[in-house]
Structures are given as structure tokens and as C-alpha cells.
Amino acid sequence: MSLSGRARAAGTRARGTVRAPRKARQSPPASAIDGCANVLDFEAIARDRMERAFYDYYAGGAEDERTLAANRGAFAEVFLRPRVLVDVSRIDTAASVLGTPVSMPILIAPTAFHRLAHPDGELATARAAGAARTLMVASTISTYSLEDIAGAATGPLWYQLYVYKDRSLARNLIQRAVAAGYRALCLTVDTPLLGCRERDVRNKFDLPAGLCLSNFEAAGLDVATMGGSFAAYATRQLDASLTWDSIEWLRSETKLPIILKGIIAAEDAARAAERGVDGIIVSNHGGRQLDGAEATLRALPRVVDAAGKVEVFMDGGVRRGTDVLKALALGARAVLVGRPCLWGLASAGEQGVARVLELLRQELTLAMALCGCPNVRAVDRSLIASGWATG
Ligand SMILES: Cc1cc2nc3c(=O)[nH]c(=O)nc-3n(C[C@H](O)[C@H](O)[C@H](O)COP(=O)(O)O)c2cc1C
């Protein structure tokens, strides 16, 4: 059965329509994004189009935003050793992630509240991912329900899970994700509490009237119905008592592959491998949780070495095809991109996300050709110039 078919079979289509946030406008003509030479250019368009507090919610990091900057900075510190006189007349960017084929090793990271960017929200993102023949990870705190996202999707999906204190909520989400055809569970492990994002404090960030955490609407556990700020809501709901034993609990709840998202330390990667997880995402939540946490590209090679056969992914600051190549060279199976897709979505809805993915694909293809790598199997650590600590 197709994803959409399964979602319909689950009988959980969205209830009613939801008003778009105050400033969400219709997609601009395609020409507005035609001038974007790279994915960084989309941020300026998004900044212009979005209400300040919403833009800041997407762009910001925790406290002094040092980790946010370090993620990008690490890519700038790494240089490549291109190899020459290799036949690169055909470049194949295809990859496989936990057995799922994707057209490129670039996936969409789970990010919250897509309807702050565009009325079509996560539905547009899912369609763009499918059109690019890649995979989207849907967030627990999406503004369309996980069933609606699956209904719109034309490509594979993973489900990102936040575990609330009331474990029955997680059980319900897992069962719904299975019914809707999601292929893996991404347990986010770097968020026992919400990091302190000071832009949000200053802006008194909250969801606008009319938007809600659609997955929790039926349970009456939406931010809007509970009152108070999103930060207070998260602190109240998130289960800060999760431990390594919780992996066994998760295993008892589902047969889906389990990926831990938010690992930085090699010791934790080794522990995850011992516990039999299927994947690890090296992530510091895009610098939104612990400010001062190590840049993900720096952490990556040590995690890869400790993870053994477990597939390792990374996210944080990936903005260029060369960034993707550097991450692959340091052992990532694929990267995930967060903010660039949100900027694409805010700029031009589905078309904007599609264009962001296409630009990244084009840049990766060029970088692979210029490095003498006709396919992703040809990418290894020898591409990384010495002088940068990979051990
Ligand atoms: C606005 C925003 C919302 C996010 N929401 C979630 C979320 O709901 N769940 C999660 O596991 N990670 C979330 N993340 C973290 C992303 O999955 C990812 O780790 C990060 O965005 C990668 O960094 P990048 O934005 O520099 O690409 C969010 C990130 C941003 C920017």
C-alpha cells in the first residue's frame, strides 16, 4: 500500500482547517527565487517575508549561539584534496539509508512548525522531498498531523520522536507512525529540556493563534489549549528521565528501525551500538540545545569510529555541496539539512524547498566531479587535507 493509502486506511485525516499565521503570504512568483545562486541566498528572502519572531525562532540558537556558529565554522576549517584524471563524465549521487534508496545523501532534518513559514507547511516540504527522491524526517511537533504529512508525501519518511512524560502519548505516536507508513523512528536524545534560545525569550515567541501541534490536538495536549509559552509547554511535557534503558522500552513498542538523534560523544556512540540501534545522527540540534557543544563535523569522525557497523548521519550547518562531501568523507552515510529547507519553504513554498534541494544536489555533483569521485562509494577520508584533527 502507498504511504497515502496507509494514511487514509489509518482513518486519521486532519480535522478542519486551520487559519494561517498572521503574516504567512502566498508563494511569490518563481522569479523571486530565480536569482538565488545558492541555498544561503534563500535566508534573506525568508527574513524579508517572515514575521521577526518567527524568523528568529528558525534562525536562532541557544544562549550565545557559539555552537550554531561553530557548526558552520567547522566546514570552513576543513579543506579537500581533490584527485584528478578520474573519469567523472557521469556522476551518480545515489545513496541508501537504512536500506532505503535515495537519489542523493541529503535528507530533510526534522524541524518544528513549518506553517510558520508557509500555509502548506510540512505538506509542501514532504512533496518537495518526494520530488527530489529523498527522505524527510517529520517532527513530533509539526503543524500538520503525521497522517496528513504521510498523505502528502511521495517519498520515504522517518518519524522523529519526542518522548513526553506521559508515555502513552509516545506509544500512540509510534502506533500512528507505523500505520501511516513511516519507515524508522528517530528518537531525539539531546532534548531532555529545551535549550535556552534567548531570541525567543526576548521576542516572547509563541505559536500564533490558529496554529497548533497537530499530533496532539486530539489528546488535548496542544500548546494553545494548555496556555503558557511554547518553552514552558516543552519543559512541562518532555520526559527528562529518559535513559539508555529507554531504548529497550522503545524496542518493545516497535519493530521499526531506531535512530538516535543528537549524539556527539564517541562513548555514547559506542553505547548506542551496544544497545543495537540502527542509526546515529551526529547532531547538536543545530546549536539550539547546549551552547558550547562541539561542532558536529568535528565530532563526526570519532562517532563513526566508535559506532562500528551502525549507520552514522550528521546535521548542523550543511549549506554547500562541498559541506556534504566533507561529511561523507568523514564517514557520514548522509547529511540532514534543517534551516535551508525552512528558508526555501518561507521563500516559495514547495517550489522553494525543491529549489534548495536541487541547488544542493547540483553543488554536490560538481564537488564530486572536481574531487574525482564518480559516486558516493568513492568518497573516503583520503579526501580530507591533513592538518585537521580527524582522530
Ligand atoms: C526551527 C527548528 C526547529 C527544529 N525542530 C526540531 C524538532 O522538532 N525535532 C528535532 O529532533 N530537531 C529539531 N531541530 C533540529 C534539526 O533537526 C537539526 O538538527 C538542525 O536544524 C540541523 O542544523 P541546520 O539547521 O544548521 O541544518 C530543529 C531545528 C530548527 C532550526
The ligand as an SDF file (V2000), in Angstrom:
LIG
                    3D

 31 33  0  0  0  0  0  0  0  0999 V2000
   13.3960   25.7960   13.6710 C   0  0  0  0  0  0  0  0  0  0  0  0
   13.9740   24.4600   14.0480 C   0  0  0  0  0  0  0  0  0  0  0  0
   13.1340   23.5190   14.6380 C   0  0  0  0  0  0  0  0  0  0  0  0
   13.6500   22.2640   14.9690 C   0  0  0  0  0  0  0  0  0  0  0  0
   12.7920   21.3280   15.4720 N   0  0  0  0  0  0  0  0  0  0  0  0
   13.2720   20.0810   15.7540 C   0  0  0  0  0  0  0  0  0  0  0  0
   12.3900   19.0700   16.1870 C   0  0  0  0  0  0  0  0  0  0  0  0
   11.1850   19.2720   16.3010 O   0  0  0  0  0  0  0  0  0  0  0  0
   12.9270   17.8630   16.4900 N   0  0  0  0  0  0  0  0  0  0  0  0
   14.2690   17.5970   16.3650 C   0  0  0  0  0  0  0  0  0  0  0  0
   14.7140   16.4830   16.6490 O   0  0  0  0  0  0  0  0  0  0  0  0
   15.1130   18.5340   15.9060 N   0  0  0  0  0  0  0  0  0  0  0  0
   14.6540   19.7600   15.5930 C   0  0  0  0  0  0  0  0  0  0  0  0
   15.5040   20.7100   15.1110 N   0  0  0  0  0  0  0  0  0  0  0  0
   16.9120   20.3600   14.8610 C   0  0  0  0  0  0  0  0  0  0  0  0
   17.0770   19.8450   13.4270 C   0  0  0  0  0  0  0  0  0  0  0  0
   16.5350   18.5600   13.2870 O   0  0  0  0  0  0  0  0  0  0  0  0
   18.5520   19.7420   13.0140 C   0  0  0  0  0  0  0  0  0  0  0  0
   19.2590   19.0380   13.9990 O   0  0  0  0  0  0  0  0  0  0  0  0
   19.2060   21.0880   12.7740 C   0  0  0  0  0  0  0  0  0  0  0  0
   18.3030   22.0110   12.2250 O   0  0  0  0  0  0  0  0  0  0  0  0
   20.3870   20.9320   11.8250 C   0  0  0  0  0  0  0  0  0  0  0  0
   21.0510   22.1170   11.6700 O   0  0  0  0  0  0  0  0  0  0  0  0
   20.8440   23.1480   10.4380 P   0  0  0  0  0  0  0  0  0  0  0  0
   19.5640   23.8560   10.6940 O   0  0  0  0  0  0  0  0  0  0  0  0
   22.0370   24.0210   10.5780 O   0  0  0  0  0  0  0  0  0  0  0  0
   20.8280   22.3620    9.1600 O   0  0  0  0  0  0  0  0  0  0  0  0
   15.0240   21.9720   14.7610 C   0  0  0  0  0  0  0  0  0  0  0  0
   15.8440   22.9350   14.1840 C   0  0  0  0  0  0  0  0  0  0  0  0
   15.3350   24.1560   13.8070 C   0  0  0  0  0  0  0  0  0  0  0  0
   16.2400   25.1540   13.1480 C   0  0  0  0  0  0  0  0  0  0  0  0
  1  2  1  0
  2  3  1  0
  2 30  2  0
  3  4  2  0
  4  5  1  0
  4 28  1  0
  5  6  2  0
  6  7  1  0
  6 13  1  0
  7  8  2  0
  7  9  1  0
  9 10  1  0
 10 11  2  0
 10 12  1  0
 12 13  2  0
 13 14  1  0
 14 15  1  0
 14 28  1  0
 15 16  1  0
 16 17  1  0
 16 18  1  0
 18 19  1  0
 18 20  1  0
 20 21  1  0
 20 22  1  0
 22 23  1  0
 23 24  1  0
 24 25  2  0
 24 26  1  0
 24 27  1  0
 28 29  2  0
 29 30  1  0
 30 31  1  0
M  END
$$$$
